[in-house]
């Protein structure tokens, strides 16, 4: 899959010269590196809840980036004159580099404490303008063919690492190729020339010497639960980090041998609606789309009566038309706190009212409820 990282003219050259992509915020994540922040008996540890929620959302964003995923940079410009440059690919696992000693932060004038190493894939000198990439309607025959992931990112902002669908990535990368007459750059080391507004080859890639701490969110999630704090953003990061491993991959019916697209906070409308997690598996004949709604509490009615129908309608109108000639199945899944028998039965009965007839090779499966339980660890089981 493909991810777009936001850069500016000051940071871009360092991303290229040191071969990394990054995101982050002024708030830090000391709980990723200091055991003192993993004590559930401490009701407070100096990390403001709003700041923590912000940085954990960014941890979820960077955690979906897997080795060999494609990376495109969006270079911010004035008056909507930004450009998309590429193409690179991710190497290894995402890592954390704390703001207290953030590598290259002085040079960049910015802390980017969540990072992934990259290497060249097919690198082109010129970027394609935001206008050409997002506004022009040449070749657009249906609204579903527009690059909604980046349009919504532009409208809503505050996202330094955005995933785009495979269809959107193919269109965007082809526009970058066309902008460069399909002539990729030679070499493996690059920088950004601010005068020419181009990526240019250099003799050697600089040695990256920053810290590379793990971004695992599990321990912090357990702490937040035992303190009685909200932890839905932590749960999202955990699911993104672990959905390709047991037991979640089995519960979510994810075949790790197939190419899997993973998205979090997937925008599905101008009303700020976002699907917590989406996974897509595609082969020559079929497409499986999991839409996963996460709750750090027991499931409730509006998940069935409002949220899931909105998500399903969006997918049917804007994603499904792109999978021409394939059988598409949408699986609505709720991951929420384990509930008692009576509440479980009531939620099950309500979920049975969410019925969509199969139409145009698009079917919607019955709602599934996966319950989590937490003690010294977190466990999951399929309830229905």
Secondary structure as GFF3:
##gff-version 3
##sequence-region A 1 384
A	DSSP	beta_strand	2	7	.	.	.	ID=ss1
A	DSSP	alpha_helix	12	18	.	.	.	ID=ss2
A	DSSP	beta_strand	20	23	.	.	.	ID=ss3
A	DSSP	three_ten_helix	30	32	.	.	.	ID=ss4
A	DSSP	three_ten_helix	35	38	.	.	.	ID=ss5
A	DSSP	alpha_helix	49	63	.	.	.	ID=ss6
A	DSSP	beta_strand	70	75	.	.	.	ID=ss7
A	DSSP	three_ten_helix	78	80	.	.	.	ID=ss8
A	DSSP	beta_strand	83	96	.	.	.	ID=ss9
A	DSSP	three_ten_helix	99	101	.	.	.	ID=ss10
A	DSSP	alpha_helix	105	108	.	.	.	ID=ss11
A	DSSP	beta_strand	114	120	.	.	.	ID=ss12
A	DSSP	beta_strand	128	129	.	.	.	ID=ss13
A	DSSP	alpha_helix	130	130	.	.	.	ID=ss14
A	DSSP	pi_helix	131	135	.	.	.	ID=ss15
A	DSSP	three_ten_helix	143	145	.	.	.	ID=ss16
A	DSSP	alpha_helix	148	156	.	.	.	ID=ss17
A	DSSP	beta_strand	161	164	.	.	.	ID=ss18
A	DSSP	alpha_helix	166	179	.	.	.	ID=ss19
A	DSSP	beta_strand	190	193	.	.	.	ID=ss20
A	DSSP	beta_strand	198	201	.	.	.	ID=ss21
A	DSSP	alpha_helix	218	226	.	.	.	ID=ss22
A	DSSP	alpha_helix	232	242	.	.	.	ID=ss23
A	DSSP	alpha_helix	248	251	.	.	.	ID=ss24
A	DSSP	beta_strand	260	267	.	.	.	ID=ss25
A	DSSP	beta_strand	274	282	.	.	.	ID=ss26
A	DSSP	beta_strand	286	294	.	.	.	ID=ss27
A	DSSP	alpha_helix	301	302	.	.	.	ID=ss28
A	DSSP	pi_helix	303	307	.	.	.	ID=ss29
A	DSSP	alpha_helix	308	314	.	.	.	ID=ss30
A	DSSP	pi_helix	315	319	.	.	.	ID=ss31
A	DSSP	three_ten_helix	320	322	.	.	.	ID=ss32
A	DSSP	beta_strand	327	337	.	.	.	ID=ss33
A	DSSP	alpha_helix	341	351	.	.	.	ID=ss34
A	DSSP	beta_strand	362	364	.	.	.	ID=ss35
A	DSSP	beta_strand	368	374	.	.	.	ID=ss36
A	DSSP	beta_strand	378	382	.	.	.	ID=ss37
###
